[in-house]
């Protein structure tokens, strides 16, 4: 961590108006602005998404709406000053301020989480003099939810998560595609390949089905995802996780009776554990689902 701070200190020395940004991982980007910067209008930012070329590039890397750009924020120069106080900068004269010591994953995670936790980072964003100088306040209205989403994705990748709970969060409280694909183990490239392969066959090959299901849900095509899962079931390739997902989607789509029937049919293969308890309780609370006795 001290080595990272030495790099930050050196960068901030070169760029007084420095900041650090990241998506839901530990691949952080340092950015420096020459001069004070200028206030950018919301229309200018939205043009990046309306332009066919830049819009496609941004969506491909998972930045689907302008608000997500702001929610990449981690820290500004004032915070860099605070955490690097007393830290000698990395320079050409002192290159061995970077050592050969093994990386401490646990310490790195603790440090990263401090800046990926949504409430504190969002507050830091709002208080930042840099942000207030360059970012349009009109984009702040729903911004906090995107900080929460980034934290959720980071924790999911680092320590694991209840994938169905995470999927429920994205489907019901967001219109973003990429988090849905990611939580289901897919991505834009995998989906594009699966769709291309599926078009060549009357019945999609089984190996494409997980990505096609993820793609349907990313589009919020709940009916389409249900049809794909039912097709898997009819073809005799239907895992327990597929059962849970289809049960949830039936409820989400208003077909609670189908969900109850599916759960009853597969009751013998469902082992009671904390996840199953959570799922039945959630489906009952949110949709009126009742597990058949």
Number of C-alpha atoms within 10 A of each C-alpha: 13 14 16 15 19 20 21 24 25 17 21 23 14 12 17 17 19 24 24 19 18 19 23 19 17 15 8 15 13 17 14 17 13 10 9 11 13 12 14 13 14 14 9 10 17 14 13 17 19 11 11 10 10 13 17 16 15 16 16 14 12 17 21 19 18 17 20 20 17 21 26 22 23 26 21 24 21 16 16 18 18 9 13 19 11 10 16 16 22 20 15 8 7 10 10 11 17 14 9 7 6 6 10 9 10 9 11 13 15 11 13 17 16 12 20 28 18 22 15 14 21 24 11 18 23 15 11 16 13 22 20 14 14 14 19 17 15 10 15 15 9 10 17 19 18 21 25 18 21 22 20 21 19 20 17 16 13 12 8 11 14 11 14 17 14 18 20 15 15 21 20 10 11 14 15 20 23 23 24 26 25 16 20 20 13 19 21 18 11 17 21 14 13 20 17 12 14 18 11 10 9 7 9 18 13 13 11 17 20 21 23 26 23 24 27 21 23 23 18 17 13 18 14 16 24 20 14 19 23 17 17 18 14 10 10 9 12 14 11 11 10 16 19 20 19 22 25 22 22 21 21 18 13 12 15 21 15 16 26 17 14 17 21 14 11 12 14 8 9 13 10 9 8 8 13 13 11 13 16 17 16 15 19 15 11 10 17 14 21 16 16 10 5
